Amino acid sequence: MRAVVEVNLEAIKTNIRMLGSKTEASLLAVVKADAYGHGLVPVATTALEAGASWLGVALLEEAITLREAGIKAPLIAWLVPSGEDFEAAIRADIDLSISSISALEEILGVAKQVGRKPRLHIEVDTGMHRGGLLGQWEEFLSFAQEHRDEFSLIGFWSHFARADEPGESYNDLQLQEFTRKLDQLTSQGLTPEIIHFANSAATLTLPQAHHSMVRLGIAMYGLSPDRSALGSSDQLGLLPAMSVKAKLHLVKQVHKGDAIGYGGAAIASRDTTLGVVVMGYADGLPRIATNEAGALYDGNKAPLIGRVSMDQCVIDLGPESSAEAGDYVTLIGSEGYTADDWAKASGTINYEIVTRIATRVPRIYL
Ligand SMILES: *Cc1c(COP(=O)(O)O)cnc(C)c1O
């Protein structure tokens, strides 16, 4: 294989058990976006083995793929717009999140035809101002109460905007708003079975937000929700599960002053050995990455030199390198260059680095 994503499923298990030890709440494993690039079905299966009892995805097709793989655990899809195949969702026992009266109406209409009660989670906007019910709240409450017998009220939930900033008072405001809306809901006789609010960062830093279930995303994959605010994977006791390796297609000597790659964007500062790596931006490496990212070869860091191309990139192996064409280098790993290093070198977050690794790069499971 010219390039490969190695996923350490044992690391995911260890992370889930560690995170589970920090809370009394049940664990929902967030496996959207192909399990943050790690592979939907293998990660979901592993998470359930390690003690997660729920799964969460964004899209309906992700949820259906899990059901088709024979996974029976409770499963919620929280980003299912109007016009999607709600019938398939209801038949496959997929919980749906609702954020508006019209969504509830549409789902209840489909459910009537199917002859089954949908399993629903009410999402409230407590300050993120993205998903969730906001302005329509009072009308929603009366509408939901009128149709009380037509659905199973499984969950009540919200999402933090700033959970990765510990001590930030905005989190307290969101918590207060959450409790206020929950009280209003229950005082109407609408009592959800499960209350969930916390993502990874809130699981690590806001125990008062755990409620009955936490939704574990990035931390489950061994990455920090924010390295500067919360500490690195190491400091949090998390094991990064993903390593990305690719072959050297070519190894060559260049001289000091030689311009490397498109636009001559880098100039060799010494006589050195270049490694041409068979992985580029079509594989998900950010084109914008600077030489603060690169690859590990034989225990030594070899920084990127010049621009990342579509299918390849060039690293500076140093003048004394013994690298040969066909050798593997590790672009992303727990040593050498981490997903956090790639994020920093590209002006983004580790979430984006792992999620964008293209599906043309095969995943193998350890
Ligand atoms: C992605 C997502 C999560 C997980 O967030 P992390 O920061 O990765 O833990 C939790 N809840 C919802 C609604 C999400 O979309």
The ligand as an SDF file (V2000), in Angstrom:
LIG
                    3D

 15 15  0  0  0  0  0  0  0  0999 V2000
  -19.4680   16.1930   17.2140 C   0  0  0  0  0  0  0  0  0  0  0  0
  -20.4010   16.2960   18.3370 C   0  0  0  0  0  0  0  0  0  0  0  0
  -20.0400   15.8800   19.6290 C   0  0  0  0  0  0  0  0  0  0  0  0
  -18.6570   15.4440   19.9880 C   0  0  0  0  0  0  0  0  0  0  0  0
  -17.8600   16.5760   20.1830 O   0  0  0  0  0  0  0  0  0  0  0  0
  -16.3290   16.4070   20.6480 P   0  0  0  0  0  0  0  0  0  0  0  0
  -15.8690   17.7740   20.8660 O   0  0  0  0  0  0  0  0  0  0  0  0
  -15.6440   15.7330   19.5040 O   0  0  0  0  0  0  0  0  0  0  0  0
  -16.3670   15.5460   21.8580 O   0  0  0  0  0  0  0  0  0  0  0  0
  -21.0010   15.8910   20.6070 C   0  0  0  0  0  0  0  0  0  0  0  0
  -22.2570   16.3060   20.3470 N   0  0  0  0  0  0  0  0  0  0  0  0
  -22.6290   16.7340   19.1320 C   0  0  0  0  0  0  0  0  0  0  0  0
  -24.0150   17.1840   18.9260 C   0  0  0  0  0  0  0  0  0  0  0  0
  -21.7210   16.7710   18.0920 C   0  0  0  0  0  0  0  0  0  0  0  0
  -22.1090   17.1940   16.8770 O   0  0  0  0  0  0  0  0  0  0  0  0
  1  2  1  0
  2  3  1  0
  2 14  2  0
  3  4  1  0
  3 10  2  0
  4  5  1  0
  5  6  1  0
  6  7  2  0
  6  8  1  0
  6  9  1  0
 10 11  1  0
 11 12  2  0
 12 13  1  0
 12 14  1  0
 14 15  1  0
M  END
$$$$
